[in-house]
Amino acid sequence: MPYTALMIHIAVSQAFRFAEIVGKPMPFEVPKRIDVTRAKEICKQLLAQSFDFCIGLLAEFTAEQMDKLYDVGWFERPKITGRELVLGMFTRTAHHRGQAEVYLRANGIRPAYRF
């Protein structure tokens, strides 16, 4: 998977699942085609929108939403609670971030972190 596709996957998957929990639409649309000269800009924009959206929703989650079962179709776990879904997206994002770090390092780029 190309690096930009991985970044877009992170943005879309976490926003989609958080939107699913609260019953809101996705906060952005992903262009069908991305010009290579704008790929970095678009990825940064989608990631920022996704993280802002998800962080904003954390305070809105209700106990009912966290206890509700959601159809996710994951291997051997077709349904999970909202609580499990939030944790799953956190770990999935961390997993993909690790993949991105390996990709960058393999291409001679040292990732810089800000927390």
BALUMMI-167561 format. One record per atom (N, C-alpha, C): residue number from 0; chain; atom name; x, y, z negated. Coordinates in nm, 4 decimals, m for minus. Each point is the difference from the previous one (the first is absolute). Layout:
NUM, A, CA, X, Y, Z
...
END
This chain:
0, A, N, 0.0856, m0.1171, 0.0000
0, A, CA, m0.0856, 0.1171, 0.0000
0, A, C, 0.0900, 0.1232, 0.0000
1, A, N, m0.0198, 0.0924, 0.0916
1, A, CA, 0.0796, 0.1230, 0.0008
1, A, C, m0.0199, 0.0795, m0.1297
2, A, N, 0.0993, 0.0774, m0.0349
2, A, CA, m0.0027, 0.0776, m0.1240
2, A, C, m0.1236, 0.0898, m0.0079
3, A, N, m0.0296, 0.0704, 0.1076
3, A, CA, m0.1166, 0.0897, m0.0031
3, A, C, m0.1296, m0.0784, m0.0188
4, A, N, m0.0094, m0.1176, 0.0597
4, A, CA, m0.1189, m0.0829, m0.0183
4, A, C, m0.0133, m0.0446, m0.1452
5, A, N, 0.1119, m0.0299, m0.0645
5, A, CA, m0.0028, m0.0380, m0.1411
5, A, C, m0.0494, 0.1157, m0.0865
6, A, N, 0.0468, 0.1201, 0.0277
6, A, CA, m0.0429, 0.1168, m0.0775
6, A, C, m0.1500, 0.0267, 0.0187
7, A, N, m0.0463, m0.0144, 0.1229
7, A, CA, m0.1426, 0.0205, 0.0272
7, A, C, m0.0817, m0.1105, m0.0670
8, A, N, 0.0507, m0.1216, 0.0009
8, A, CA, m0.0679, m0.1108, m0.0672
8, A, C, m0.0149, 0.0286, m0.1496
9, A, N, 0.1034, 0.0492, m0.0636
9, A, CA, m0.0071, 0.0353, m0.1422
9, A, C, m0.1102, 0.1034, m0.0213
10, A, N, 0.0027, 0.1060, 0.0791
10, A, CA, m0.0974, 0.1087, m0.0158
10, A, C, m0.1426, m0.0489, 0.0190
11, A, N, m0.0232, m0.0745, 0.1049
11, A, CA, m0.1354, m0.0432, 0.0328
11, A, C, m0.0520, m0.1040, m0.0993
12, A, N, 0.0813, m0.0986, m0.0331
12, A, CA, m0.0497, m0.1081, m0.0852
12, A, C, m0.0355, 0.0491, m0.1393
13, A, N, 0.0835, 0.0859, m0.0593
13, A, CA, m0.0335, 0.0452, m0.1348
13, A, C, m0.1199, 0.0944, 0.0018
14, A, N, m0.0082, 0.0882, 0.0964
14, A, CA, m0.1150, 0.0909, 0.0074
14, A, C, m0.1287, m0.0773, 0.0275
15, A, N, 0.0067, m0.0993, 0.0873
15, A, CA, m0.1176, m0.0807, 0.0319
15, A, C, m0.0543, m0.0692, m0.1245
16, A, N, 0.0876, m0.0636, m0.0767
16, A, CA, m0.0446, m0.0746, m0.1181
16, A, C, m0.0507, 0.0918, m0.1106
17, A, N, 0.0652, 0.1134, m0.0215
17, A, CA, m0.0477, 0.0931, m0.1019
17, A, C, m0.1347, 0.0587, 0.0422
18, A, N, m0.0154, 0.0308, 0.1274
18, A, CA, m0.1273, 0.0512, 0.0507
18, A, C, m0.1092, m0.1049, m0.0174
19, A, N, 0.0352, m0.1249, 0.0195
19, A, CA, m0.0956, m0.1091, m0.0160
19, A, C, m0.0533, m0.0050, m0.1438
20, A, N, 0.0869, 0.0199, m0.0966
20, A, CA, m0.0405, m0.0064, m0.1402
20, A, C, m0.1040, 0.1073, m0.0327
21, A, N, 0.0221, 0.1222, 0.0477
21, A, CA, m0.0910, 0.1101, m0.0347
21, A, C, m0.1106, 0.0219, 0.1021
22, A, N, 0.0039, m0.0739, 0.1098
22, A, CA, m0.1042, 0.0141, 0.1008
22, A, C, 0.0106, 0.1276, 0.0802
23, A, N, 0.1213, 0.0489, 0.0197
23, A, CA, 0.0225, 0.1200, 0.0810
23, A, C, 0.0624, m0.0410, 0.1327
24, A, N, m0.0119, 0.0856, 0.1003
24, A, CA, 0.0671, m0.0312, 0.1265
24, A, C, 0.1503, 0.0261, m0.0107
25, A, N, 0.0729, m0.0589, 0.0911
25, A, CA, 0.1446, 0.0260, 0.0072
25, A, C, 0.0220, 0.1510, 0.0145
26, A, N, 0.1033, 0.0548, m0.0628
26, A, CA, 0.0217, 0.1448, 0.0042
26, A, C, 0.0674, 0.0503, 0.1274
27, A, N, 0.0372, m0.0906, 0.0884
27, A, CA, 0.0697, 0.0406, 0.1222
27, A, C, m0.0193, m0.1058, 0.1067
28, A, N, 0.0309, 0.0387, 0.1225
28, A, CA, m0.0019, m0.0947, 0.1116
28, A, C, 0.1413, m0.0144, 0.0531
29, A, N, 0.0338, m0.1190, 0.0410
29, A, CA, 0.1310, m0.0256, 0.0581
29, A, C, m0.0128, 0.0129, 0.1516
30, A, N, 0.0861, 0.0804, 0.0615
30, A, CA, m0.0066, 0.0125, 0.1456
30, A, C, 0.0198, m0.1360, 0.0678
31, A, N, m0.0703, m0.0239, 0.1077
31, A, CA, 0.0126, m0.1259, 0.0743
31, A, C, 0.1391, m0.0131, 0.0619
32, A, N, 0.0531, 0.1128, 0.0435
32, A, CA, 0.1346, 0.0033, 0.0583
32, A, C, 0.0784, 0.1101, m0.0699
33, A, N, 0.1255, m0.0289, m0.0283
33, A, CA, 0.0850, 0.0983, m0.0665
33, A, C, 0.1228, 0.0254, 0.0870
34, A, N, 0.0163, 0.1232, 0.0395
34, A, CA, 0.1160, 0.0406, 0.0787
34, A, C, 0.1242, m0.0182, m0.0865
35, A, N, 0.1007, m0.0643, 0.0542
35, A, CA, 0.1215, m0.0298, m0.0765
35, A, C, 0.0651, 0.1264, m0.0569
36, A, N, m0.0162, 0.1126, 0.0679
36, A, CA, 0.0602, 0.1244, m0.0491
36, A, C, m0.0726, 0.0545, m0.1228
37, A, N, m0.1231, m0.0475, m0.0254
37, A, CA, m0.0781, 0.0464, m0.1156
37, A, C, m0.0205, m0.1096, m0.1051
38, A, N, 0.0579, m0.1174, 0.0208
38, A, CA, m0.0242, m0.1144, m0.0885
38, A, C, 0.0379, 0.0297, m0.1452
39, A, N, 0.1163, 0.0589, m0.0219
39, A, CA, 0.0441, 0.0289, m0.1366
39, A, C, m0.0962, 0.0976, m0.0675
40, A, N, m0.0366, 0.1037, 0.0710
40, A, CA, m0.0922, 0.1011, m0.0529
40, A, C, m0.1357, m0.0625, m0.0342
41, A, N, m0.0521, m0.0825, 0.0881
41, A, CA, m0.1305, m0.0622, m0.0214
41, A, C, 0.0055, m0.0983, m0.1164
42, A, N, 0.1059, m0.0784, m0.0083
42, A, CA, 0.0147, m0.0948, m0.1117
42, A, C, 0.0043, 0.0730, m0.1335
43, A, N, 0.0774, 0.1056, m0.0069
43, A, CA, 0.0089, 0.0770, m0.1245
43, A, C, m0.1361, 0.0584, m0.0372
44, A, N, m0.0714, 0.0491, 0.0992
44, A, CA, m0.1322, 0.0586, m0.0236
44, A, C, m0.0986, m0.1061, m0.0505
45, A, N, m0.0030, m0.1165, 0.0642
45, A, CA, m0.0921, m0.1059, m0.0413
45, A, C, 0.0338, m0.0528, m0.1389
46, A, N, 0.1284, m0.0169, m0.0285
46, A, CA, 0.0392, m0.0464, m0.1334
46, A, C, m0.0394, 0.1009, m0.1070
47, A, N, 0.0241, 0.1281, 0.0260
47, A, CA, m0.0365, 0.1037, m0.0972
47, A, C, m0.1515, 0.0018, m0.0229
48, A, N, m0.0764, m0.0074, 0.1081
48, A, CA, m0.1460, m0.0015, m0.0128
48, A, C, m0.0464, m0.1226, m0.0788
49, A, N, 0.0586, m0.1141, 0.0286
49, A, CA, m0.0389, m0.1228, m0.0668
49, A, C, 0.0322, 0.0047, m0.1494
50, A, N, 0.1228, 0.0388, m0.0337
50, A, CA, 0.0377, 0.0049, m0.1412
50, A, C, m0.0816, 0.1051, m0.0747
51, A, N, m0.0221, 0.1149, 0.0597
51, A, CA, m0.0821, 0.1033, m0.0656
51, A, C, m0.1424, m0.0511, m0.0232
52, A, N, m0.0559, m0.0662, 0.0993
52, A, CA, m0.1347, m0.0552, m0.0095
52, A, C, m0.0073, m0.1033, m0.1127
53, A, N, 0.0937, m0.0940, m0.0010
53, A, CA, m0.0018, m0.1075, m0.0996
53, A, C, 0.0245, 0.0533, m0.1411
54, A, N, 0.0937, 0.0890, m0.0158
54, A, CA, 0.0266, 0.0582, m0.1315
54, A, C, m0.1235, 0.0747, m0.0499
55, A, N, m0.0650, 0.0727, 0.0885
55, A, CA, m0.1203, 0.0730, m0.0367
55, A, C, m0.1140, m0.0908, m0.0433
56, A, N, m0.0074, m0.1187, 0.0594
56, A, CA, m0.1076, m0.0922, m0.0343
56, A, C, 0.0215, m0.0711, m0.1330
57, A, N, 0.1215, m0.0110, m0.0452
57, A, CA, 0.0280, m0.0726, m0.1239
57, A, C, m0.0843, 0.0513, m0.1167
58, A, N, m0.0159, 0.1308, m0.0072
58, A, CA, m0.0775, 0.0586, m0.1099
58, A, C, m0.1510, m0.0213, 0.0178
59, A, N, m0.0431, m0.0342, 0.1200
59, A, CA, m0.1423, m0.0174, 0.0280
59, A, C, m0.0503, m0.1430, m0.0206
60, A, N, 0.0897, m0.0968, m0.0071
60, A, CA, m0.0439, m0.1389, m0.0116
60, A, C, m0.0803, m0.0200, m0.1274
61, A, N, m0.1104, m0.0724, 0.0141
61, A, CA, m0.0842, m0.0301, m0.1159
61, A, C, 0.0263, m0.1440, m0.0457
62, A, N, m0.0445, m0.0303, m0.1211
62, A, CA, 0.0139, m0.1366, m0.0517
62, A, C, m0.0743, m0.0983, 0.0909
63, A, N, m0.1155, 0.0411, 0.0501
63, A, CA, m0.0775, m0.0875, 0.0897
63, A, C, 0.0767, m0.0300, 0.1285
64, A, N, 0.0655, 0.1024, 0.0567
64, A, CA, 0.0782, m0.0199, 0.1222
64, A, C, 0.1192, m0.0915, m0.0251
65, A, N, 0.0590, 0.0098, m0.1163
65, A, CA, 0.1155, m0.0831, m0.0328
65, A, C, m0.0398, m0.1447, m0.0279
66, A, N, m0.1220, m0.0214, m0.0469
66, A, CA, m0.0483, m0.1349, m0.0304
66, A, C, m0.0677, m0.0677, 0.1192
67, A, N, m0.0445, 0.0796, 0.0962
67, A, CA, m0.0709, m0.0531, 0.1166
67, A, C, 0.0925, m0.0900, 0.0821
68, A, N, m0.0609, m0.1015, 0.0645
68, A, CA, 0.0756, m0.0863, 0.0899
68, A, C, m0.0067, 0.0557, 0.1421
69, A, N, 0.1139, 0.0014, 0.0667
69, A, CA, 0.0109, 0.0493, 0.1376
69, A, C, 0.0451, m0.1138, 0.0899
70, A, N, m0.0604, m0.0070, 0.1192
70, A, CA, 0.0409, m0.0990, 0.0993
70, A, C, 0.1276, 0.0476, 0.0671
71, A, N, 0.1090, m0.0733, m0.0204
71, A, CA, 0.1266, 0.0389, 0.0616
71, A, C, 0.0516, m0.1041, 0.0981
72, A, N, m0.0443, m0.1253, m0.0161
72, A, CA, 0.0416, m0.1047, 0.0925
72, A, C, 0.1465, m0.0384, m0.0116
73, A, N, 0.0604, 0.0247, m0.1146
73, A, CA, 0.1402, m0.0378, m0.0190
73, A, C, 0.0094, m0.1508, m0.0163
74, A, N, 0.1103, m0.0564, 0.0359
74, A, CA, 0.0221, m0.1440, m0.0075
74, A, C, m0.0289, m0.0509, m0.1410
75, A, N, m0.0907, m0.0941, m0.0079
75, A, CA, m0.0435, m0.0632, m0.1246
75, A, C, m0.0604, 0.0974, m0.1015
76, A, N, m0.0252, 0.1238, 0.0399
76, A, CA, m0.0656, 0.0985, m0.0873
76, A, C, m0.0887, 0.0888, 0.0864
77, A, N, m0.1125, m0.0530, 0.0438
77, A, CA, m0.0854, 0.0799, 0.0882
77, A, C, m0.0664, 0.1181, m0.0697
78, A, N, m0.0127, m0.0053, m0.1338
78, A, CA, m0.0612, 0.1103, m0.0743
78, A, C, 0.0878, 0.0324, m0.1205
79, A, N, 0.0138, 0.1297, m0.0261
79, A, CA, 0.0767, 0.0446, m0.1170
79, A, C, m0.0698, 0.1216, m0.0606
80, A, N, 0.0323, 0.0294, m0.1248
80, A, CA, m0.0588, 0.1169, m0.0657
80, A, C, 0.0686, 0.1274, 0.0478
81, A, N, m0.0638, 0.1123, m0.0254
81, A, CA, 0.0593, 0.1285, 0.0344
81, A, C, 0.1331, 0.0199, m0.0694
82, A, N, 0.0084, m0.0449, m0.1233
82, A, CA, 0.1242, 0.0109, m0.0770
82, A, C, 0.1126, m0.0774, 0.0699
83, A, N, m0.0326, m0.1219, 0.0440
83, A, CA, 0.0987, m0.0815, 0.0713
83, A, C, 0.0361, 0.0625, 0.1346
84, A, N, m0.0973, 0.0640, 0.0612
84, A, CA, 0.0238, 0.0640, 0.1294
84, A, C, 0.0964, 0.1180, m0.0137
85, A, N, m0.0185, 0.0814, m0.1030
85, A, CA, 0.0917, 0.1124, m0.0235
85, A, C, 0.1409, m0.0519, m0.0264
86, A, N, 0.0119, m0.0996, m0.0864
86, A, CA, 0.1311, m0.0574, m0.0299
86, A, C, 0.0605, m0.0635, 0.1244
87, A, N, m0.0841, m0.0691, 0.0779
87, A, CA, 0.0475, m0.0617, 0.1233
87, A, C, 0.0542, 0.1018, 0.0990
88, A, N, m0.0667, 0.1130, 0.0116
88, A, CA, 0.0483, 0.1028, 0.0930
88, A, C, 0.1292, 0.0636, m0.0506
89, A, N, 0.0109, 0.0163, m0.1318
89, A, CA, 0.1237, 0.0538, m0.0575
89, A, C, 0.1181, m0.0920, 0.0329
90, A, N, m0.0183, m0.1305, m0.0238
90, A, CA, 0.1096, m0.0928, 0.0258
90, A, C, 0.0260, m0.0167, 0.1497
91, A, N, m0.1053, 0.0067, 0.0804
91, A, CA, 0.0177, m0.0110, 0.1453
91, A, C, 0.0790, 0.1186, 0.0545
92, A, N, m0.0320, 0.1198, m0.0486
92, A, CA, 0.0735, 0.1187, 0.0423
92, A, C, 0.1463, m0.0110, m0.0421
93, A, N, 0.0245, m0.0478, m0.1223
93, A, CA, 0.1380, m0.0175, m0.0470
93, A, C, 0.0729, m0.1036, 0.0861
94, A, N, m0.0693, m0.1064, 0.0362
94, A, CA, 0.0587, m0.1033, 0.0855
94, A, C, 0.0416, 0.0585, 0.1353
95, A, N, m0.0901, 0.0746, 0.0615
95, A, CA, 0.0313, 0.0586, 0.1304
95, A, C, 0.1077, 0.1074, m0.0109
96, A, N, 0.0023, 0.0705, m0.1110
96, A, CA, 0.1065, 0.0982, m0.0201
96, A, C, 0.1361, m0.0715, m0.0055
97, A, N, 0.0020, m0.1167, m0.0627
97, A, CA, 0.1221, m0.0804, m0.0019
97, A, C, 0.0414, m0.0435, 0.1394
98, A, N, m0.0973, m0.0385, 0.0810
98, A, CA, 0.0302, m0.0357, 0.1391
98, A, C, 0.0601, 0.1193, 0.0737
99, A, N, m0.0578, 0.1180, m0.0231
99, A, CA, 0.0491, 0.1203, 0.0668
99, A, C, 0.1428, 0.0312, m0.0434
100, A, N, 0.0290, m0.0208, m0.1268
100, A, CA, 0.1361, 0.0267, m0.0487
100, A, C, 0.1009, m0.0922, 0.0674
101, A, N, m0.0336, m0.1270, 0.0137
101, A, CA, 0.0893, m0.0937, 0.0673
101, A, C, 0.0218, 0.0441, 0.1443
102, A, N, m0.1075, 0.0387, 0.0679
102, A, CA, 0.0105, 0.0465, 0.1387
102, A, C, 0.0931, 0.1205, 0.0095
103, A, N, m0.0183, 0.0972, m0.0888
103, A, CA, 0.0836, 0.1197, 0.0032
103, A, C, 0.1461, m0.0346, m0.0252
104, A, N, 0.0253, m0.0788, m0.1028
104, A, CA, 0.1380, m0.0367, m0.0328
104, A, C, 0.0653, m0.0787, 0.1132
105, A, N, m0.0757, m0.0877, 0.0656
105, A, CA, 0.0535, m0.0764, 0.1127
105, A, C, 0.0363, 0.0908, 0.1169
106, A, N, m0.0579, 0.1187, 0.0022
106, A, CA, 0.0292, 0.0969, 0.1061
106, A, C, 0.0906, 0.1123, m0.0484
107, A, N, 0.0703, m0.0237, m0.1119
107, A, CA, 0.0995, 0.0946, m0.0481
107, A, C, m0.0560, 0.1227, m0.0693
108, A, N, m0.1247, m0.0054, m0.0429
108, A, CA, m0.0632, 0.1144, m0.0671
108, A, C, m0.0158, m0.0345, m0.1471
109, A, N, 0.0484, 0.0876, m0.0870
109, A, CA, m0.0141, m0.0222, m0.1432
109, A, C, m0.1262, 0.0735, m0.0475
110, A, N, m0.0997, m0.0755, m0.0457
110, A, CA, m0.1252, 0.0651, m0.0453
110, A, C, 0.0249, 0.0891, m0.1213
111, A, N, m0.0702, 0.1100, m0.0047
111, A, CA, 0.0045, 0.0906, m0.1147
111, A, C, m0.1375, m0.0015, m0.0649
112, A, N, m0.0020, m0.0068, m0.1319
112, A, CA, m0.1274, m0.0091, m0.0714
112, A, C, m0.0262, 0.1236, m0.0838
113, A, N, m0.1248, 0.0366, m0.0057
113, A, CA, m0.0470, 0.1035, m0.0917
113, A, C, m0.1238, m0.0547, m0.0679
114, A, N, 0.0011, m0.0037, m0.1316
114, A, CA, m0.1151, m0.0512, m0.0734
114, A, C, m0.0639, 0.1121, m0.0769
END
